[in-house]
Amino acid sequence: MSEYLGSREAKQEILKKIIKDLHQGKEFNEVKAEFQNLIRDVDASEIASMEQALIREGMNPEEITKLCDVHAAVFRDALEKNEKPELIPGHPLYTMKHENEEIEKVLDELDSYLETNQVDKFKERLAFFREHLDKHYAKKENILFPYLERHNITGPPSVMWSVDDEIRDLVKGVLAKVNELTSGNLADIKHNYEPMRDKVKEMIFKELNILTPMSLENLTEEEWGEIKQQEEEFGVVFSQPHGDFWQPKVGQPQAAVYSGDNDALPLDTGSLTLKQINAILTNVPIDITFVDHEDTVRYFSQGKERIFVRTKSIIGRKVQNCHPPDSVHVVEKILADFKSGKHSTAEFWLELNGAFIHIRYFALRDEQGKYLGTMEVSQNVTSIRALQGQRRLLQYED
C-alpha cells in the first residue's frame, strides 16, 4: 500500500474518489475517516490538481463550489499541519495575510457589538467591512488569479471566485437586514450574521492554507513583482501593513506585451493589432474625433450610427475650419485652456432630433504632461437615461 500511495497519480485518484463519495451523499465523518486512514497528509497543490481534474472530467464547478467548505473541512487537519511559508513584509502574499488578520479583527468587533446590541457601531463597522472585504477579494480575483491561469491553474480560482461572490451577497444581505431593523435588537439578525461570518472565516483558511502555498509554488519572482505593482491601484485595504522590505526584480509586465500576433502594437495594458484597434474604435457606441497639438484633425471613428456628420475630407483640416463661425470662439477657448493646462475636460449636453446627446472634450497629455491633442467624445445617452431598476439576467436586444 505504501508503494501505491507513493505515486502522485494514485494519490490523486484516491482524493478524487473521496470527494466524489462526498458529492454522492456519503456521510462527512465517514469520508474524513477514510481520508485519514488512506492518506493523512495533503498539500495545496494536490488539492488544486484534484479540483482541476474533477472539472476536466465533467464535474460542474458550481457543484464543487457548493461543497467547497466541506472539502476544506475534510482536509483541514492535514493542511494545518503543513509548514507555513515565511512571508516578507512587502510581498503580495504578506499583504494578503495582513488583510486576513484585519478581517478577523473586524469580525471580532462585530461579534462584540452584536452581543452588546450596539446597533449604530455594528452598522458602521459592517459597512466598512463590506467595502474593504470586496477590495480584498477583487485584488485576488483580478490580479492573482490571472497569473495562476497562466500556469494552467484554472479550477481552484474559478471555484474560489464563486465563493467570494456568495460571501459578498451574504454581507450585503446582513447589511440590508440591519438597515431594515425595527426592533432595535441585533439578536434578530444573528441568524443572518453568523453564516456570513463563518463563510468569511472559511475563506481566510483557504487563502492561507491553499491559495498561498499554491501561488508560491507556481509563480515566479518577476510575476510577484508585477502583482505588487498592480496592487497599488487598489490602495490600502483595511490598514497599511508595517514594513516594505521585499523588493522584487521587476521587468516589463507580461500583461502589457502578451499577444498571439507578432504584428501587435504594445500598449500600456496589453497589445493589439491594427485590425483589432480599428474594429474596436469602429464598434464602440460613441463617436470619437482626435485633433492633434497643432489643431489638425487626425482621426474620427466611423461608427454605425454617427451623431454628427464626419467625412474623410476633414482629415488634415484645421479644427477651427470644421465649425460654423459663430462657435469657433468656443473651440478656441477650449483648445487654449487645454494647451495652457488650465483645464483638461469640458462637457456639453443638448437635445437633437428627439435624442439626448452628451459631448465631452479631453486634453491628452504624455507622461511628462506635454499636450498631445484633444479628443472629442459624443454619445447618444437617450436610452441610458431611460433605464430603471436592474437587469441581472442575460437578455438580447433584437
C-alpha positions as CSV (number, residue, x, y, z in Angstrom):
1,M,0.0,0.0,0.0
2,S,2.8,2.5,0.8
3,E,4.3,2.0,-2.7
4,Y,0.9,2.5,-4.2
5,L,0.4,5.8,-2.2
6,G,3.9,6.9,-3.2
7,S,2.5,7.5,-6.7
8,R,1.2,11.1,-7.0
9,E,-1.2,9.9,-9.7
10,A,-2.5,7.2,-7.4
11,K,-2.9,9.7,-4.6
12,Q,-4.9,11.9,-6.9
13,E,-7.2,9.1,-7.8
14,I,-7.9,8.4,-4.1
15,L,-8.5,12.1,-3.4
16,K,-10.9,12.3,-6.3
17,K,-12.8,9.2,-5.1
18,I,-13.1,10.7,-1.6
19,I,-14.6,13.9,-3.0
20,K,-16.9,12.1,-5.4
21,D,-18.2,10.0,-2.5
22,L,-18.9,13.2,-0.6
23,H,-20.8,14.6,-3.5
24,Q,-22.8,11.4,-3.9
25,G,-24.0,11.8,-0.3
26,K,-21.6,9.7,1.8
27,E,-21.5,10.9,5.4
28,F,-18.9,13.5,6.2
29,N,-17.3,11.8,9.2
30,E,-17.0,8.6,7.2
31,V,-15.3,10.4,4.3
32,K,-13.0,12.2,6.6
33,A,-12.0,9.0,8.4
34,E,-11.4,7.4,5.0
35,F,-9.0,10.2,4.1
36,Q,-7.2,10.0,7.4
37,N,-6.8,6.2,7.1
38,L,-5.6,6.2,3.5
39,I,-3.5,9.3,3.2
40,R,-3.5,11.6,6.3
41,D,-1.5,14.3,4.5
42,V,-2.1,16.5,1.5
43,D,-0.7,19.8,0.3
44,A,-2.3,22.7,-1.5
45,S,-1.1,21.8,-5.0
46,E,-2.6,18.3,-4.6
47,I,-6.0,19.8,-3.8
48,A,-5.7,22.2,-6.7
49,S,-4.8,19.3,-9.1
50,M,-7.7,17.2,-7.7
51,E,-10.3,20.0,-8.2
52,Q,-8.9,20.8,-11.7
53,A,-9.1,17.1,-12.7
54,L,-12.7,16.8,-11.4
55,I,-13.7,19.8,-13.5
56,R,-11.8,18.4,-16.5
57,E,-13.6,15.1,-16.1
58,G,-17.0,16.8,-16.2
59,M,-17.9,17.8,-12.7
60,N,-19.8,21.1,-12.7
61,P,-17.7,23.8,-11.0
62,E,-20.9,25.0,-9.3
63,E,-21.2,21.6,-7.6
64,I,-17.7,21.9,-6.3
65,T,-18.5,25.5,-5.1
66,K,-21.5,24.2,-3.1
67,L,-19.3,21.8,-1.1
68,C,-16.1,23.9,-1.1
69,D,-16.2,24.4,2.6
70,V,-16.9,20.7,3.2
71,H,-13.8,19.9,1.1
72,A,-11.7,22.2,3.2
73,A,-13.1,20.6,6.4
74,V,-12.1,17.1,5.2
75,F,-8.5,18.2,4.6
76,R,-8.3,20.8,7.4
77,D,-6.3,18.8,9.9
78,A,-3.7,17.8,7.2
79,L,-3.4,21.3,5.8
80,E,-3.0,22.9,9.3
81,K,-0.1,20.5,9.9
82,N,1.8,21.7,6.8
83,E,4.7,24.1,7.4
84,K,3.6,27.7,6.9
85,P,5.8,29.7,4.5
86,E,7.8,32.7,5.8
87,L,6.4,35.8,4.2
88,I,8.4,39.0,4.0
89,P,6.7,42.4,4.5
90,G,6.1,44.0,1.2
91,H,5.4,40.7,-0.6
92,P,1.8,40.5,-2.0
93,L,1.1,37.3,0.0
94,Y,2.3,39.0,3.2
95,T,-0.2,41.8,2.4
96,M,-2.9,39.1,1.9
97,K,-2.1,37.6,5.2
98,H,-2.2,41.0,6.9
99,E,-5.6,41.8,5.3
100,N,-6.9,38.5,6.6
101,E,-5.7,39.3,10.1
102,E,-7.6,42.6,9.8
103,I,-10.7,40.8,8.6
104,E,-10.6,38.6,11.7
105,K,-10.2,41.7,13.9
106,V,-13.3,43.4,12.4
107,L,-15.3,40.2,12.8
108,D,-14.3,40.1,16.5
109,E,-15.6,43.7,16.7
110,L,-18.8,42.8,15.0
111,D,-19.3,39.9,17.4
112,S,-18.8,42.2,20.3
113,Y,-21.2,44.8,19.0
114,L,-23.8,42.1,18.3
115,E,-23.6,40.7,21.8
116,T,-23.8,44.1,23.4
117,N,-26.5,45.3,21.0
118,Q,-24.6,48.4,19.8
119,V,-26.7,48.8,16.6
120,D,-25.0,52.0,15.2
121,K,-21.5,50.8,15.8
122,F,-22.4,47.4,14.2
123,K,-23.9,49.0,11.2
124,E,-21.0,51.4,10.7
125,R,-18.3,48.7,11.1
126,L,-20.2,46.3,8.8
127,A,-20.4,49.0,6.0
128,F,-16.6,49.5,6.4
129,F,-16.1,45.7,6.4
130,R,-18.2,45.2,3.2
131,E,-16.2,47.9,1.3
132,H,-12.7,46.6,2.2
133,L,-13.6,42.9,2.0
134,D,-14.8,43.5,-1.6
135,K,-11.5,45.2,-2.4
136,H,-9.5,42.3,-0.8
137,Y,-11.4,39.8,-2.9
138,A,-11.2,41.9,-6.1
139,K,-7.4,42.1,-5.8
140,K,-7.2,38.3,-5.5
141,E,-9.6,37.8,-8.4
142,N,-8.3,40.4,-10.8
143,I,-4.6,40.3,-10.2
144,L,-3.5,36.9,-8.6
145,F,-5.9,34.6,-10.4
146,P,-4.8,35.6,-14.0
147,Y,-1.2,34.7,-13.1
148,L,-2.3,31.3,-11.8
149,E,-4.2,30.8,-15.0
150,R,-1.0,31.3,-17.0
151,H,0.3,28.3,-15.1
152,N,-2.8,26.3,-16.2
153,I,-4.4,26.6,-12.7
154,T,-7.9,27.5,-13.5
155,G,-10.2,25.2,-11.5
156,P,-9.5,26.4,-7.9
157,P,-9.6,30.2,-8.8
158,S,-12.9,29.7,-10.5
159,V,-14.4,27.9,-7.5
160,M,-12.9,30.4,-5.1
161,W,-14.3,33.4,-7.1
162,S,-17.8,31.8,-6.9
163,V,-17.5,31.5,-3.1
164,D,-16.3,35.1,-2.9
165,D,-19.5,36.2,-4.7
166,E,-21.5,34.1,-2.3
167,I,-19.8,35.9,0.6
168,R,-20.4,39.3,-1.0
169,D,-24.1,38.5,-1.2
170,L,-24.2,37.4,2.4
171,V,-22.5,40.6,3.7
172,K,-24.9,42.7,1.6
173,G,-27.8,40.7,3.0
174,V,-26.8,41.3,6.6
175,L,-26.3,45.0,6.0
176,A,-29.8,45.2,4.4
177,K,-31.3,43.4,7.5
178,V,-29.5,45.8,9.9
179,N,-30.8,48.8,7.9
180,E,-34.3,47.4,8.0
181,L,-34.1,46.5,11.7
182,T,-37.2,47.9,13.5
183,S,-36.9,46.1,16.9
184,G,-33.6,47.7,17.8
185,N,-32.3,44.3,18.8
186,L,-29.3,42.9,16.9
187,A,-30.2,39.4,18.1
188,D,-32.9,39.4,15.4
189,I,-30.3,39.4,12.7
190,K,-28.0,36.9,14.4
191,H,-29.2,34.0,12.2
192,N,-28.2,36.1,9.1
193,Y,-24.8,37.3,10.5
194,E,-23.4,34.0,11.8
195,P,-23.4,32.1,8.5
196,M,-21.8,35.1,6.8
197,R,-19.1,35.3,9.5
198,D,-18.4,31.5,9.3
199,K,-18.2,31.7,5.5
200,V,-15.7,34.5,5.7
201,K,-13.5,32.6,8.2
202,E,-13.6,29.5,5.9
203,M,-12.3,31.7,3.1
204,I,-9.5,33.0,5.3
205,F,-8.5,29.4,6.0
206,K,-8.4,28.6,2.2
207,E,-6.4,31.7,1.3
208,L,-3.8,31.0,3.9
209,N,-3.6,27.2,3.6
210,I,-4.4,26.5,0.0
211,L,-4.1,29.6,-2.1
212,T,-0.9,31.0,-0.5
213,P,1.3,27.8,-0.8
214,M,-0.1,27.0,-4.3
215,S,0.8,30.5,-5.5
216,L,4.2,30.5,-4.0
217,E,4.9,27.1,-5.7
218,N,3.9,28.3,-9.2
219,L,4.6,32.0,-9.6
220,T,8.0,33.5,-10.4
221,E,9.7,36.4,-8.6
222,E,9.1,38.6,-11.7
223,E,5.4,37.8,-11.6
224,W,5.2,38.7,-8.0
225,G,6.8,42.0,-8.8
226,E,4.2,42.7,-11.4
227,I,1.5,41.7,-9.0
228,K,2.9,44.1,-6.4
229,Q,2.8,47.0,-8.9
230,Q,-0.8,46.3,-9.8
231,E,-1.9,46.1,-6.2
232,E,-1.1,49.7,-5.7
233,E,-4.1,50.7,-7.8
234,F,-6.4,49.3,-5.1
235,G,-4.9,51.5,-2.4
236,V,-4.9,50.5,1.3
237,V,-7.3,47.6,2.2
238,F,-8.3,47.6,5.9
239,S,-5.0,49.1,7.0
240,Q,-1.4,49.6,5.8
241,P,0.9,46.7,6.7
242,H,4.1,47.6,8.5
243,G,7.3,47.3,6.5
244,D,8.1,47.0,2.8
245,F,11.3,45.0,2.8
246,W,10.6,42.7,-0.1
247,Q,11.9,44.2,-3.3
248,P,11.2,42.2,-6.5
249,K,13.1,42.1,-9.7
250,V,10.6,43.8,-11.9
251,G,10.7,43.5,-15.7
252,Q,8.2,44.7,-18.2
253,P,4.8,43.4,-17.2
254,Q,3.8,40.4,-19.2
255,A,0.2,41.6,-19.4
256,A,1.4,44.6,-21.4
257,V,3.4,42.7,-24.0
258,Y,1.4,39.4,-24.4
259,S,-0.2,38.8,-27.8
260,G,-0.8,35.9,-30.0
261,D,0.1,38.1,-33.0
262,N,3.6,39.1,-34.0
263,D,2.5,42.4,-35.5
264,A,0.6,43.6,-32.4
265,L,1.4,47.0,-31.1
266,P,2.4,47.0,-27.4
267,L,0.1,49.2,-25.3
268,D,0.1,50.2,-21.6
269,T,-2.3,47.4,-20.7
270,G,-2.0,44.8,-23.4
271,S,-1.3,44.6,-27.2
272,L,-3.5,44.9,-30.2
273,T,-3.0,44.6,-34.0
274,L,-4.1,47.5,-36.2
275,K,-7.1,45.5,-37.4
276,Q,-8.2,44.9,-33.8
277,I,-7.7,48.6,-32.9
278,N,-9.8,49.7,-36.0
279,A,-12.5,47.1,-35.1
280,I,-12.7,48.4,-31.5
281,L,-12.9,52.1,-32.5
282,T,-15.4,51.4,-35.2
283,N,-17.7,49.5,-32.8
284,V,-17.6,51.4,-29.6
285,P,-21.0,53.0,-29.0
286,I,-19.6,56.6,-29.1
287,D,-18.2,59.0,-31.7
288,I,-14.5,59.8,-31.3
289,T,-12.6,62.6,-33.0
290,F,-9.0,63.4,-32.4
291,V,-7.3,66.8,-33.0
292,D,-3.5,67.0,-32.6
293,H,-1.4,69.6,-30.8
294,E,-1.4,71.8,-33.9
295,D,-5.3,71.8,-34.1
296,T,-5.3,69.5,-37.1
297,V,-8.0,66.8,-37.3
298,R,-6.2,63.4,-37.5
299,Y,-8.9,60.8,-36.9
300,F,-12.6,60.2,-36.4
301,S,-14.3,56.9,-35.7
302,Q,-16.7,55.6,-38.3
303,G,-19.4,54.0,-36.2
304,K,-22.6,52.5,-37.5
305,E,-24.8,55.4,-36.2
306,R,-22.8,58.6,-36.1
307,I,-24.4,61.5,-34.2
308,F,-22.6,64.3,-36.1
309,V,-21.7,64.0,-39.8
310,R,-18.0,63.4,-40.5
311,T,-16.4,62.9,-43.9
312,K,-12.9,61.8,-44.7
313,S,-12.2,65.2,-46.3
314,I,-11.8,66.8,-42.8
315,I,-8.7,64.7,-42.1
316,G,-5.8,67.1,-42.2
317,R,-8.0,70.1,-41.8
318,K,-7.7,72.7,-39.0
319,V,-10.5,72.0,-36.5
320,Q,-11.4,75.7,-36.4
321,N,-12.5,75.4,-40.1
322,C,-14.8,72.5,-39.2
323,H,-17.1,74.6,-37.1
324,P,-19.5,77.4,-38.0
325,P,-18.1,80.9,-37.5
326,D,-20.3,81.7,-34.5
327,S,-19.0,78.8,-32.5
328,V,-15.3,79.0,-33.4
329,H,-14.6,81.2,-30.3
330,V,-15.7,78.3,-28.0
331,V,-13.4,75.9,-29.8
332,E,-10.5,78.3,-29.5
333,K,-11.3,78.8,-25.8
334,I,-11.3,75.0,-25.1
335,L,-8.0,74.4,-27.0
336,A,-6.3,77.4,-25.3
337,D,-7.3,76.2,-21.9
338,F,-6.2,72.6,-22.6
339,K,-2.8,73.8,-24.0
340,S,-2.1,76.0,-21.1
341,G,-3.0,73.3,-18.6
342,K,-5.7,75.5,-17.1
343,H,-8.3,72.8,-17.8
344,S,-8.4,69.2,-19.1
345,T,-12.0,68.5,-19.6
346,A,-15.1,70.2,-21.0
347,E,-18.6,68.9,-21.5
348,F,-21.9,69.9,-23.0
349,W,-25.3,68.2,-23.5
350,L,-28.2,69.0,-25.8
351,E,-31.4,67.6,-27.3
352,L,-31.1,66.8,-31.1
353,N,-33.9,65.4,-33.1
354,G,-35.5,63.9,-30.0
355,A,-32.2,62.4,-28.8
356,F,-30.3,63.5,-25.7
357,I,-26.6,64.0,-26.7
358,H,-23.7,64.2,-24.3
359,I,-20.4,65.7,-25.6
360,R,-17.1,65.7,-23.8
361,Y,-13.7,67.0,-24.7
362,F,-10.5,65.6,-23.1
363,A,-6.9,67.1,-23.2
364,L,-4.5,64.3,-24.0
365,R,-1.0,64.6,-22.5
366,D,2.1,62.3,-22.3
367,E,3.7,61.1,-19.2
368,Q,5.6,64.4,-18.8
369,G,2.4,66.4,-19.1
370,K,3.1,67.6,-22.7
371,Y,0.0,68.4,-24.6
372,L,-0.7,65.9,-27.4
373,G,-4.1,67.0,-28.6
374,T,-7.8,66.9,-27.8
375,M,-10.2,64.1,-28.0
376,E,-13.9,64.7,-28.6
377,V,-16.4,62.0,-27.4
378,S,-20.0,62.2,-28.3
379,Q,-22.7,59.8,-27.2
380,N,-26.4,59.4,-27.6
381,V,-27.5,58.7,-24.0
382,T,-31.3,58.7,-24.5
383,S,-31.7,55.0,-23.8
384,I,-29.3,55.1,-20.9
385,R,-31.2,58.0,-19.2
386,A,-34.4,56.0,-19.5
387,L,-33.1,52.9,-17.7
388,Q,-34.8,52.0,-14.4
389,G,-34.5,49.2,-11.9
390,Q,-32.0,46.4,-12.6
391,R,-31.2,43.8,-15.3
392,R,-29.1,41.0,-13.9
393,L,-30.1,38.3,-16.4
394,L,-29.0,37.9,-20.0
395,Q,-31.4,39.4,-22.4
396,Y,-30.6,40.2,-26.0
397,E,-32.0,43.2,-27.8
398,D,-33.2,42.3,-31.4
